[in-house]
C-alpha cells in the first residue's frame, strides 16, 4: 500500500516503513505527525484518487532527523562586463519515517 502526499507544495510517495525527505517541518525529532493532505491511496486491488484530497485519509509519520542538504552553488556571469556573482545555498529538510496509512 502506498499514498501520494503533499507537503510544502511538493508531492511525495509514502509507503509504510519507508523514509522520505520533505521540506523542513517545525516538529522536533521523535515527534509524531499526521499528514492530512493525501492525494491518492493505492494497494494491489484498489486505487482511490482525491478531488483534490482523499476523504478521511491520513498518513502518520515520525520525525527521524532535521538536517541540511548538500550545498549548491549559484553562479551568475555576464561575459565582457566584469560581472560575476557566486552564492551558495543549503536547503533545510526533515526526514520522516512513515508509520501508518489509513483510509
C-alpha positions in Angstrom: 0.0 0.0 0.0 1.2 3.5 -0.8 0.0 7.1 -0.8 0.8 10.2 -2.6 1.0 13.1 -0.1 1.5 16.8 -0.4 3.9 18.7 2.0 5.4 22.1 1.4 3.9 22.4 -2.1 5.7 19.2 -3.3 4.3 15.7 -3.7 5.9 12.5 -2.3 5.2 8.8 -2.5 4.8 7.4 1.0 5.0 3.7 1.9 4.7 2.1 5.3 8.2 1.7 6.8 9.9 4.0 4.2 11.7 7.3 5.0 11.1 10.4 2.9 12.9 13.8 3.0 10.4 16.7 2.9 11.0 20.5 3.2 11.6 21.5 6.8 8.7 21.0 9.3 8.5 22.6 12.7 8.3 19.4 14.7 11.2 18.1 16.9 13.0 14.8 16.4 11.0 11.9 17.8 7.6 13.6 17.5 4.6 12.1 15.7 2.9 14.0 12.9 -0.2 13.4 10.8 -0.1 14.4 7.2 -3.7 15.1 6.1 -3.0 16.2 2.5 -3.4 12.8 0.9 -3.9 13.0 -2.9 -4.0 9.3 -3.7 -4.1 5.9 -1.9 -3.4 2.7 -3.7 -2.8 -1.0 -3.0 -2.8 -4.1 -5.2 -6.5 -4.1 -5.8 -7.9 -0.6 -5.3 -6.9 2.9 -6.0 -8.6 6.0 -4.5 -7.9 9.3 -6.2 -8.9 12.5 -4.4 -10.7 15.5 -5.8 -8.3 17.1 -4.7 -7.9 15.1 -1.4 -9.0 11.6 -0.4 -11.8 12.0 2.2 -10.8 10.7 5.6 -7.3 9.5 4.6 -4.3 10.2 6.8 -0.6 9.3 6.8 1.1 9.1 10.2 4.8 9.6 10.4 7.6 10.1 12.9 10.3 12.8 12.6 13.6 10.9 12.4 16.0 13.8 11.7 16.3 17.5 10.9 19.2 18.2 8.5 20.5 20.4 5.7 21.0 19.2 2.2 24.1 19.3 0.0 25.4 22.7 -0.9 24.6 24.0 -4.3 26.4 26.9 -6.0 24.5 29.7 -7.8 26.9 31.4 -10.1 25.8 34.4 -12.3 28.1 35.6 -15.1 27.9 38.0 -17.9 30.7 38.0 -20.4 32.8 41.1 -21.1 31.2 43.1 -18.4 33.3 42.0 -15.3 30.1 40.8 -13.7 30.4 37.7 -11.5 28.3 36.7 -8.5 28.8 33.5 -6.5 26.3 32.4 -3.9 25.8 29.1 -2.0 22.6 27.6 -0.7 21.9 24.6 1.6 18.2 23.6 1.9 16.7 22.5 5.3 15.0 19.1 5.3 13.0 16.9 7.7 13.4 13.1 7.4 10.1 11.3 8.1 9.5 7.6 8.7 6.1 6.6 7.6 4.3 4.6 10.3 0.7 4.1 9.0 -1.6 4.9 6.1 -5.3 4.9 7.0 -8.2 5.5 4.7 
